[in-house]
Amino acid sequence: MGGTLPFDLTKLYPERTPDFTPFTGGHALVLAGSDRATAPAVLSAAATLRAGADAVTVLAPPGAAESVRAHVAEAETVSLAGPVFSGLDVELVVEEAEVADAVLIGGGLGTRDETVRAVRALISELDVPIIVNGDVTPALHGHEDLVKGRAAVIALSARALAHGAGKETPKTMDDLVALANAEAQRLQTTLLVEGPRAVVADAKRHHVAGLASAYAAKTGHHCVVEGATLALLARGVPAYEASSAAAHLGAFAFDLAALTLGDGLLAADAVTFLPRALVEARRRAATTHLSNGIVTPSPLAPAPATPAPPS
Protein backbone atom coordinates (compact mmCIF):
# COMPACT_ATOMS: atom_id res chain seq x y z
CA MET A 1 0.00 0.00 0.00
CA GLY A 2 1.87 3.05 -1.26
CA GLY A 3 1.43 6.44 0.30
CA THR A 4 2.27 8.48 -2.77
CA LEU A 5 0.21 9.57 -5.74
CA PRO A 6 0.68 7.21 -8.70
CA PHE A 7 1.06 10.22 -11.02
CA ASP A 8 2.17 13.84 -11.02
CA LEU A 9 -0.69 15.91 -9.67
CA THR A 10 0.50 19.03 -11.45
CA LYS A 11 0.11 17.37 -14.87
CA LEU A 12 -3.64 17.22 -14.30
CA TYR A 13 -3.71 21.01 -14.25
CA PRO A 14 -1.77 22.39 -17.23
CA GLU A 15 -1.09 26.09 -17.24
CA ARG A 16 -3.90 28.11 -18.78
CA THR A 17 -3.21 29.80 -22.12
CA PRO A 18 -5.02 32.63 -23.94
CA ASP A 19 -6.65 30.16 -26.31
CA PHE A 20 -8.63 28.49 -23.50
CA THR A 21 -12.39 28.69 -24.07
CA PRO A 22 -14.98 29.01 -21.27
CA PHE A 23 -15.34 25.23 -21.31
CA THR A 24 -11.73 24.05 -21.76
CA GLY A 25 -11.68 23.28 -18.05
CA GLY A 26 -14.87 21.27 -18.32
CA HIS A 27 -18.60 21.75 -17.78
CA ALA A 28 -19.84 19.84 -14.74
CA LEU A 29 -23.39 19.08 -13.63
CA VAL A 30 -24.35 18.67 -9.98
CA LEU A 31 -27.58 16.98 -8.92
CA ALA A 32 -27.79 17.21 -5.14
CA GLY A 33 -29.71 18.34 -2.10
CA SER A 34 -33.30 18.57 -0.98
CA ASP A 35 -35.41 21.27 0.58
CA ARG A 36 -34.21 20.03 3.97
CA ALA A 37 -30.57 19.26 3.08
CA THR A 38 -29.30 22.24 1.11
CA ALA A 39 -25.59 22.16 1.97
CA PRO A 40 -24.57 19.28 -0.36
CA ALA A 41 -25.68 21.22 -3.43
CA VAL A 42 -23.93 24.40 -2.30
CA LEU A 43 -20.65 22.79 -1.21
CA SER A 44 -20.41 20.41 -4.16
CA ALA A 45 -20.96 23.21 -6.67
CA ALA A 46 -18.47 25.53 -4.99
CA ALA A 47 -15.84 22.80 -4.66
CA THR A 48 -16.23 21.85 -8.31
CA LEU A 49 -15.53 25.41 -9.40
CA ARG A 50 -12.69 25.91 -6.92
CA ALA A 51 -11.07 22.67 -8.10
CA GLY A 52 -10.85 23.93 -11.65
CA ALA A 53 -14.04 23.28 -13.58
CA ASP A 54 -14.86 26.20 -15.85
CA ALA A 55 -18.64 25.87 -15.59
CA VAL A 56 -21.12 24.20 -13.25
CA THR A 57 -24.83 23.65 -13.63
CA VAL A 58 -26.72 22.69 -10.48
CA LEU A 59 -30.07 20.93 -10.47
CA ALA A 60 -31.71 20.80 -7.07
CA PRO A 61 -35.10 21.00 -5.37
CA PRO A 62 -36.33 24.60 -4.99
CA GLY A 63 -35.03 25.15 -1.45
CA ALA A 64 -31.54 23.86 -2.24
CA ALA A 65 -31.52 25.70 -5.56
CA GLU A 66 -32.19 29.00 -3.78
CA SER A 67 -29.27 28.32 -1.44
CA VAL A 68 -26.97 27.71 -4.41
CA ARG A 69 -28.10 30.96 -6.03
CA ALA A 70 -27.35 32.80 -2.81
CA HIS A 71 -23.92 31.29 -2.15
CA VAL A 72 -22.46 30.22 -5.52
CA ALA A 73 -23.20 33.04 -7.92
CA GLU A 74 -21.07 31.53 -10.69
CA ALA A 75 -23.19 28.38 -10.92
CA GLU A 76 -26.11 28.10 -13.31
CA THR A 77 -28.96 26.80 -11.20
CA VAL A 78 -32.13 24.98 -12.22
CA SER A 79 -34.92 24.07 -9.80
CA LEU A 80 -36.45 20.61 -9.84
CA ALA A 81 -40.18 20.03 -9.82
CA GLY A 82 -40.61 19.22 -6.15
CA PRO A 83 -38.91 19.06 -2.74
CA VAL A 84 -37.05 15.82 -3.65
CA PHE A 85 -35.59 14.33 -6.83
CA SER A 86 -38.16 12.08 -8.50
CA GLY A 87 -39.16 10.58 -11.82
CA LEU A 88 -40.66 13.93 -12.80
CA ASP A 89 -37.13 15.35 -13.00
CA VAL A 90 -35.25 12.66 -14.93
CA GLU A 91 -35.92 14.06 -18.40
CA LEU A 92 -34.81 17.54 -17.33
CA VAL A 93 -31.54 16.27 -15.85
CA VAL A 94 -30.80 14.18 -18.95
CA GLU A 95 -31.36 17.22 -21.16
CA GLU A 96 -29.03 19.37 -19.05
CA ALA A 97 -26.41 16.60 -19.05
CA GLU A 98 -26.24 16.65 -22.86
CA VAL A 99 -23.85 19.61 -22.64
CA ALA A 100 -22.00 18.42 -19.53
CA ASP A 101 -18.67 16.58 -19.41
CA ALA A 102 -19.39 14.82 -16.10
CA VAL A 103 -22.27 14.48 -13.62
CA LEU A 104 -22.37 14.21 -9.83
CA ILE A 105 -25.40 12.45 -8.37
CA GLY A 106 -24.64 13.91 -5.00
CA GLY A 107 -25.54 14.04 -1.37
CA GLY A 108 -28.79 15.09 0.21
CA LEU A 109 -31.05 13.43 -2.37
CA GLY A 110 -32.26 10.88 0.16
CA THR A 111 -33.38 7.27 -0.20
CA ARG A 112 -37.12 7.56 -0.74
CA ASP A 113 -38.47 4.93 -3.11
CA GLU A 114 -39.32 7.56 -5.73
CA THR A 115 -35.78 8.96 -5.55
CA VAL A 116 -34.14 5.53 -5.76
CA ARG A 117 -36.19 4.70 -8.87
CA ALA A 118 -35.37 8.07 -10.41
CA VAL A 119 -31.64 7.62 -9.78
CA ARG A 120 -31.70 4.25 -11.55
CA ALA A 121 -33.56 5.72 -14.51
CA LEU A 122 -31.14 8.66 -14.67
CA ILE A 123 -27.96 6.56 -14.58
CA SER A 124 -29.29 4.35 -17.36
CA GLU A 125 -29.75 7.45 -19.55
CA LEU A 126 -26.43 9.18 -18.93
CA ASP A 127 -23.47 8.58 -21.21
CA VAL A 128 -20.87 10.83 -19.52
CA PRO A 129 -18.63 10.05 -16.53
CA ILE A 130 -20.57 10.05 -13.27
CA ILE A 131 -20.02 10.14 -9.52
CA VAL A 132 -22.59 8.47 -7.31
CA ASN A 133 -22.66 9.65 -3.71
CA GLY A 134 -23.06 7.12 -0.93
CA ASP A 135 -26.49 8.53 -0.04
CA VAL A 136 -27.97 7.05 -3.19
CA THR A 137 -25.98 3.81 -3.50
CA PRO A 138 -29.06 1.83 -2.39
CA ALA A 139 -30.29 2.54 -5.93
CA LEU A 140 -27.50 0.26 -7.17
CA HIS A 141 -28.31 -2.71 -4.96
CA GLY A 142 -29.41 -5.43 -7.34
CA HIS A 143 -28.78 -3.08 -10.26
CA GLU A 144 -24.98 -3.14 -10.39
CA ASP A 145 -25.03 -3.44 -14.18
CA LEU A 146 -25.85 0.28 -14.26
CA VAL A 147 -22.24 1.08 -13.37
CA LYS A 148 -20.26 -1.99 -14.42
CA GLY A 149 -17.50 -1.19 -16.85
CA ARG A 150 -18.39 2.48 -17.28
CA ALA A 151 -16.58 5.69 -16.40
CA ALA A 152 -18.01 6.03 -12.92
CA VAL A 153 -16.96 6.72 -9.35
CA ILE A 154 -18.93 5.45 -6.38
CA ALA A 155 -18.06 7.63 -3.37
CA LEU A 156 -19.06 6.14 -0.03
CA SER A 157 -17.98 5.46 3.53
CA ALA A 158 -16.36 2.25 4.74
CA ARG A 159 -19.60 1.36 6.53
CA ALA A 160 -21.67 1.84 3.38
CA LEU A 161 -19.14 -0.18 1.38
CA ALA A 162 -19.39 -3.05 3.85
CA HIS A 163 -23.18 -2.86 3.95
CA GLY A 164 -23.43 -3.10 0.17
CA ALA A 165 -21.12 -6.10 0.18
CA GLY A 166 -22.98 -7.83 3.00
CA LYS A 167 -19.87 -7.67 5.22
CA GLU A 168 -18.91 -6.25 8.59
CA THR A 169 -17.32 -2.81 8.65
CA PRO A 170 -13.53 -3.28 8.25
CA LYS A 171 -11.55 -2.72 11.44
CA THR A 172 -8.10 -2.32 9.87
CA MET A 173 -6.76 -0.52 6.80
CA ASP A 174 -5.67 -3.83 5.29
CA ASP A 175 -9.21 -5.16 5.65
CA LEU A 176 -10.63 -1.99 4.11
CA VAL A 177 -8.27 -2.17 1.14
CA ALA A 178 -9.09 -5.84 0.60
CA LEU A 179 -12.83 -5.13 0.66
CA ALA A 180 -12.48 -2.12 -1.65
CA ASN A 181 -10.46 -4.18 -4.11
CA ALA A 182 -12.99 -6.99 -4.08
CA GLU A 183 -15.97 -4.68 -4.57
CA ALA A 184 -14.23 -2.67 -7.31
CA GLN A 185 -13.51 -5.89 -9.17
CA ARG A 186 -17.08 -7.09 -8.71
CA LEU A 187 -18.55 -3.81 -9.89
CA GLN A 188 -15.87 -3.17 -12.54
CA THR A 189 -15.79 0.51 -11.62
CA THR A 190 -13.90 2.96 -9.40
CA LEU A 191 -14.60 3.21 -5.68
CA LEU A 192 -13.68 6.22 -3.56
CA VAL A 193 -13.92 5.13 0.07
CA GLU A 194 -13.99 8.34 2.06
CA GLY A 195 -12.53 8.67 5.53
CA PRO A 196 -9.47 9.92 7.44
CA ARG A 197 -7.28 8.15 4.86
CA ALA A 198 -9.19 7.68 1.64
CA VAL A 199 -8.92 4.47 -0.37
CA VAL A 200 -9.41 4.47 -4.13
CA ALA A 201 -9.75 1.20 -6.04
CA ASP A 202 -10.72 0.07 -9.50
CA ALA A 203 -10.75 -3.38 -11.06
CA LYS A 204 -6.95 -3.52 -11.38
CA ARG A 205 -5.33 -1.39 -8.67
CA HIS A 206 -5.78 0.57 -5.49
CA HIS A 207 -4.38 3.68 -3.87
CA VAL A 208 -4.32 4.75 -0.22
CA ALA A 209 -4.20 8.51 0.22
CA GLY A 210 -0.80 9.64 1.38
CA LEU A 211 -2.25 12.44 3.49
CA ALA A 212 -4.50 11.47 6.38
CA SER A 213 -7.13 14.08 7.15
CA ALA A 214 -7.84 14.94 10.76
CA TYR A 215 -10.99 16.69 9.54
CA ALA A 216 -12.66 13.88 7.60
CA ALA A 217 -15.46 13.82 10.17
CA LYS A 218 -16.33 17.46 9.51
CA THR A 219 -19.78 17.92 8.00
CA GLY A 220 -19.45 18.42 4.27
CA HIS A 221 -15.95 16.93 3.91
CA HIS A 222 -17.25 14.44 1.35
CA CYS A 223 -18.83 17.25 -0.68
CA VAL A 224 -15.44 18.92 -1.05
CA VAL A 225 -13.77 15.71 -2.23
CA GLU A 226 -16.62 14.79 -4.56
CA GLY A 227 -16.69 18.28 -6.03
CA ALA A 228 -12.96 18.09 -6.72
CA THR A 229 -13.42 14.66 -8.29
CA LEU A 230 -16.19 16.03 -10.49
CA ALA A 231 -13.98 18.92 -11.63
CA LEU A 232 -11.22 16.54 -12.69
CA LEU A 233 -13.64 14.20 -14.46
CA ALA A 234 -15.05 17.18 -16.34
CA ARG A 235 -11.51 18.08 -17.39
CA GLY A 236 -11.13 14.63 -18.93
CA VAL A 237 -9.10 12.97 -16.17
CA PRO A 238 -9.86 9.21 -15.83
CA ALA A 239 -11.92 8.13 -12.82
CA TYR A 240 -9.14 6.46 -10.83
CA GLU A 241 -6.72 9.36 -11.17
CA ALA A 242 -9.45 11.93 -10.58
CA SER A 243 -10.56 10.28 -7.34
CA SER A 244 -7.01 9.80 -6.04
CA ALA A 245 -6.03 13.40 -6.74
CA ALA A 246 -9.27 14.79 -5.30
CA ALA A 247 -8.82 12.85 -2.06
CA HIS A 248 -5.39 14.45 -1.66
CA LEU A 249 -6.55 17.93 -2.62
CA GLY A 250 -9.50 17.77 -0.24
CA ALA A 251 -7.37 16.68 2.71
CA PHE A 252 -4.76 19.31 1.88
CA ALA A 253 -7.35 22.09 1.62
CA PHE A 254 -8.78 21.20 5.04
CA ASP A 255 -5.30 21.20 6.58
CA LEU A 256 -4.48 24.58 5.03
CA ALA A 257 -7.71 26.03 6.38
CA ALA A 258 -6.97 24.57 9.81
CA LEU A 259 -3.69 26.49 10.03
CA THR A 260 -5.78 29.63 10.38
CA LEU A 261 -9.12 28.43 11.71
CA GLY A 262 -8.35 25.32 13.78
CA ASP A 263 -11.24 23.19 14.92
CA GLY A 264 -13.71 25.92 14.03
CA LEU A 265 -13.21 25.49 10.30
CA LEU A 266 -16.17 24.58 8.12
CA ALA A 267 -16.26 22.69 4.84
CA ALA A 268 -17.03 26.01 3.16
CA ASP A 269 -13.69 27.30 4.46
CA ALA A 270 -11.84 24.32 3.03
CA VAL A 271 -13.49 24.97 -0.34
CA THR A 272 -11.88 28.42 -0.44
CA PHE A 273 -8.48 26.81 0.11
CA LEU A 274 -8.71 24.40 -2.83
CA PRO A 275 -7.10 26.94 -5.19
CA ARG A 276 -4.28 27.44 -2.68
CA ALA A 277 -3.70 23.67 -2.66
CA LEU A 278 -3.45 23.73 -6.45
CA VAL A 279 -1.10 26.71 -6.46
CA GLU A 280 1.15 25.05 -3.88
CA ALA A 281 1.28 21.93 -6.05
CA ARG A 282 2.36 23.91 -9.12
CA ARG A 283 4.96 25.90 -7.24
CA ARG A 284 6.36 23.13 -5.09
CA ALA A 285 9.89 23.56 -6.43
CA ALA A 286 10.14 27.13 -5.05
CA THR A 287 7.88 27.28 -2.01
CA THR A 288 7.02 23.75 -0.91
CA HIS A 289 8.39 20.35 -0.21
CA LEU A 290 6.90 16.94 -1.01
CA SER A 291 5.71 14.88 1.93
CA ASN A 292 3.79 11.61 1.89
CA GLY A 293 2.94 11.98 -1.75
CA ILE A 294 1.31 15.39 -1.60
CA VAL A 295 2.63 18.91 -1.67
CA THR A 296 2.44 20.44 1.79
CA PRO A 297 3.47 23.92 2.99
CA SER A 298 7.12 24.27 3.90
CA PRO A 299 8.00 25.98 7.17
CA LEU A 300 8.92 29.10 5.17
CA ALA A 301 5.75 29.20 3.10
CA PRO A 302 3.52 32.20 3.81
CA ALA A 303 0.52 31.55 5.98
CA PRO A 304 -2.77 31.32 4.07
CA ALA A 305 -4.98 34.36 4.17
CA THR A 306 -7.97 34.28 6.48
CA PRO A 307 -11.07 33.56 4.41
CA ALA A 308 -14.19 35.65 4.69
CA PRO A 309 -16.67 34.23 7.22
CA PRO A 310 -19.10 31.83 5.54
CA SER A 311 -22.46 33.42 4.86
ZIRA-V463020 format. One line per field, one symbol per residue. ss: DSSP state (h for helix, s for strand, l for the rest). psi: psi as a letter, one per 30 degrees, with the letter a starting at -180 (. if undefined). Layout:
BEGIN
ss=???
psi=???
END
This chain:
BEGIN
ss=llllllllhhhhllllllllllllllssssslllllllhhhhhhhhhhhhllllsssssslhhhhhhhhhhllllsssslllllllhhhhhhhhhhhllllsssslllllllhhhhhhhhhhhhhlllssssshhhhhhhlllhhhlllllsssssshhhhhhhhlllllllhhhhhhhhhhhhhhhllsssssllllsssllllsssllllllllllllhhhhhhhhhhhhhhllllhhhhhhhhhhhhhhhhhhhhhhhhhhllhhhhhhhhhhhhhhhhlhhhhssssllssssllllllllllllll
psi=jlglkgljefffilkklfgklfgegkjlkkjlllfejfeeeeeeeeeeefgfkfkkkkklleeeeeeeeefiffkkkkkleaflkafffeeeeeeeffglflkkjalfflgleeeeeeeeeeeffkglklkjlfegffffjfhffffkgljlkjjlleeeeeeffhllkkfleeeeeeeeeeeeeefhakkjjkaejkkkkaffllkkkfjkkfgffkkfeeeeeeeeeeeeefggkleeeeeeeeeeeeeeeeeeefeefbfglleeeeeffeeeeeeeeegeeefllkkhgkklklffkkkkkklkkk.
END
